[in-house]
Amino acid sequence: MTNFSDEFELLLRSRYPLIYIPTREEERVEVAIAQCAKKQGSRAVYIWDFVDGYQGNPNDAGFGKRNPLQALEFLEKLPASAPAIFILRDFQRFLEDVAISRKLRNLARLLKSVPKNIVIVSPTISIPEDLSEVITVLEFPLPTAAEIKIEVEKLLEATGQAIEGRLLDETVRSCQGLSIERIRRVLAKAIATRGELHPDDAELILEEKRQTIRQTQILDFYPARENISDIGGLDNLKEWLLRRGGAFSDRARQYGLPHPRGLLLVGIQGTGKSLTAKAIAHHWHLPLLRLDVGRLFAGLVGESESRTRQMIQLAEALAPCVLWID
């Protein structure tokens, strides 16, 4: 979260007028923005959505309801010198409208000289060509291990439970790659099932990860059961895999040995490339994600970029893992 907060605060100080944050974690990103606003000298934060209009300020509650153009005009109602952040939920749906596009470009010029910023929060990214020069995209990462640990400890405190450090670390590691909302749901499900967190809850968490990965439509969580001994030939590769597998141990991490970064296998069909990918994941005890390249480039123009961004973010959050690109 620190990198996001630092970058967001820098954009605020630099008076970037329009910031676009593609994320499904609406609640979490709004909390992060509010924390950044507080550090910036208590900037006011206004939140708008199409159904309820502006929220948070009783004097302006409901303003701009079902009227995105009016939502933008609200910025001009406030004193120019009053620092503020305007969060517009799902506003990407209106960016193609000629009036909205023109208004945003006009505001972009105005906001460069005043301490105000527009932040668009959306699960997807869709920026028309005429707005590409005035909008800055800022990635919002999935929860880190430290954030997940805080969330798990909150749940344990709320339920009056205490677990040993090893189980806590395993639970945190299992939850990496999930959003905070999904983590809350799956841990609540685990406690409802057994009355407490248990080492066997890893399977429940794994199923939640499968759900998340399926929804990307380009990644599959692939079960890997193949062994290195199943691969015919490739003796040099097998030796390298056996030696480099030690890079994932605690001792190697303390020493500073880097993880293996990637492996390119080139050959005709039937030479064991896919089998090797599965065997690597099984031997190194890592999750195996299979990327469907055909789906990645299918669909509308711009979707492939959004899908690639989502795929990379998920793979990074699950790391260390094996990303199988065939």
Summary of the structure (lengths in Angstrom):
residues: 326
radius of gyration: 23.4
end to end distance: 32.5
largest distance: 73.8
contacts: 921
relative contact order: 0.10
helix: 52%
strand: 13%
